[in-house]
Amino acid sequence: MVGMSLEEFEQHVIAVCSNSPIVQSVIVFDSTPTSVRLRVFLITQSFLDVFYNQGTGKFSFALIEDNQRTFGADNAGDKWHWHPPENPADHVPSDVEITFEEFLARLEKS
């Protein structure tokens, strides 16, 4: 995903969400010349906060329930890691890039 333009990332997230049975809608929540934050509303009355900064190559995906992250993944610190539902403050390393498709698929299975 690194190297995508903001527009490509936005279109990619919307395309992935359009095939998901748990997604209600997607909006652009915030954007700057170098970053975009999408909000993905789910059928569970929760939402995903999906962020990409093209300038730094940083990504983050977070499930937000009751105004708190309850599950997530990001590459802060240049290493991909999960924030597991058991303890979202933890950092569980990943040896590979975590794609938005993989993140959403994990939610669909839960």
KACORSUL-V951821 format. One record per residue. N is the residue number from 0. RES is the residue in one letter. OMEGA is omega in whole degrees, 0 to 359 (NA if undefined). Layout:
n=N res=RES omega=OMEGA
n=N res=RES omega=OMEGA
//
This chain:
n=0 res=M omega=179
n=1 res=V omega=181
n=2 res=G omega=176
n=3 res=M omega=170
n=4 res=S omega=178
n=5 res=L omega=180
n=6 res=E omega=178
n=7 res=E omega=179
n=8 res=F omega=179
n=9 res=E omega=179
n=10 res=Q omega=179
n=11 res=H omega=180
n=12 res=V omega=180
n=13 res=I omega=179
n=14 res=A omega=179
n=15 res=V omega=181
n=16 res=C omega=182
n=17 res=S omega=179
n=18 res=N omega=184
n=19 res=S omega=178
n=20 res=P omega=182
n=21 res=I omega=183
n=22 res=V omega=175
n=23 res=Q omega=183
n=24 res=S omega=180
n=25 res=V omega=175
n=26 res=I omega=169
n=27 res=V omega=184
n=28 res=F omega=182
n=29 res=D omega=175
n=30 res=S omega=175
n=31 res=T omega=177
n=32 res=P omega=182
n=33 res=T omega=182
n=34 res=S omega=177
n=35 res=V omega=175
n=36 res=R omega=178
n=37 res=L omega=174
n=38 res=R omega=181
n=39 res=V omega=181
n=40 res=F omega=184
n=41 res=L omega=180
n=42 res=I omega=180
n=43 res=T omega=183
n=44 res=Q omega=174
n=45 res=S omega=178
n=46 res=F omega=174
n=47 res=L omega=172
n=48 res=D omega=185
n=49 res=V omega=188
n=50 res=F omega=174
n=51 res=Y omega=174
n=52 res=N omega=183
n=53 res=Q omega=182
n=54 res=G omega=182
n=55 res=T omega=183
n=56 res=G omega=181
n=57 res=K omega=177
n=58 res=F omega=169
n=59 res=S omega=178
n=60 res=F omega=182
n=61 res=A omega=170
n=62 res=L omega=181
n=63 res=I omega=176
n=64 res=E omega=182
n=65 res=D omega=177
n=66 res=N omega=178
n=67 res=Q omega=174
n=68 res=R omega=179
n=69 res=T omega=178
n=70 res=F omega=180
n=71 res=G omega=176
n=72 res=A omega=177
n=73 res=D omega=178
n=74 res=N omega=174
n=75 res=A omega=184
n=76 res=G omega=178
n=77 res=D omega=178
n=78 res=K omega=178
n=79 res=W omega=176
n=80 res=H omega=177
n=81 res=W omega=168
n=82 res=H omega=189
n=83 res=P omega=181
n=84 res=P omega=180
n=85 res=E omega=178
n=86 res=N omega=185
n=87 res=P omega=177
n=88 res=A omega=179
n=89 res=D omega=174
n=90 res=H omega=178
n=91 res=V omega=186
n=92 res=P omega=173
n=93 res=S omega=179
n=94 res=D omega=183
n=95 res=V omega=175
n=96 res=E omega=176
n=97 res=I omega=182
n=98 res=T omega=176
n=99 res=F omega=178
n=100 res=E omega=180
n=101 res=E omega=179
n=102 res=F omega=181
n=103 res=L omega=179
n=104 res=A omega=178
n=105 res=R omega=178
n=106 res=L omega=180
n=107 res=E omega=181
n=108 res=K omega=184
n=109 res=S omega=NA
//
